Amino acid sequence: MAKEPKQFKINVSHTRRGDKIVEGTLEYLLGYFSYTLEIGHSWNSKINRSPKTIKSFVTNLQKSYEEKEASCYERTFVELID
């Protein structure tokens, strides 16, 4: 019997737009946030576009939002929900 991939919940919180919860496997989340990761990597090549762990994914996604919103007052914050 095949092992089910683990599901994760990510809370994406924006100062003006509020909270949004995205749920799925690491593979799904990589696809869902691929554009943001790509933008972050284009500005900072140290940002990994395909991290292997959920902790690394959250860290790289947060760094990507920081690069994407460099001089904006309204910021986006990402956190893993247990």
SULBEL-V559838 format. One record per pair of residues at least 6 apart in sequence whose ideal C-beta (glycine too) atoms are under 7 Angstrom apart, sorted by the first residue. I is the first residue (numbers start at 1). J is the second residue. D is the distance in whole Angstrom. If there is no record, write none. Layout:
I:J:D + I:J:D
//
This chain:
5:25:4 + 6:25:7 + 7:23:6 + 7:24:7 + 7:25:6 + 8:24:7 + 8:26:7 + 8:29:7 + 8:54:5 + 8:80:7 + 9:21:6 + 9:23:5 + 9:81:4 + 10:22:5 + 10:29:6 + 10:78:6 + 10:80:6 + 11:19:6 + 11:21:6 + 11:79:5 + 11:81:5 + 12:20:5 + 12:22:6 + 12:76:6 + 12:78:6 + 13:19:5 + 13:76:7 + 13:77:5 + 14:74:7 + 14:76:5 + 15:74:4 + 15:75:6 + 16:74:5 + 21:81:7 + 22:29:7 + 22:32:6 + 24:32:7 + 26:54:6 + 26:57:6 + 29:57:6 + 30:50:6 + 30:57:7 + 33:61:6 + 36:61:7 + 36:64:5 + 36:65:7 + 36:68:6 + 37:47:7 + 37:49:5 + 37:60:6 + 37:61:7 + 37:64:5 + 38:49:6 + 39:64:6 + 39:67:7 + 39:68:5 + 40:47:4 + 40:63:6 + 40:64:3 + 40:67:5 + 40:68:6 + 41:47:5 + 41:49:5 + 43:67:4 + 44:63:7 + 44:67:5 + 47:60:5 + 47:63:5 + 47:64:6 + 48:56:7 + 48:60:5 + 51:57:5 + 51:60:5 + 54:80:6 + 58:78:6 + 58:80:5 + 61:78:5 + 62:78:5 + 65:76:4 + 65:78:7 + 69:75:6 + 69:76:6
//
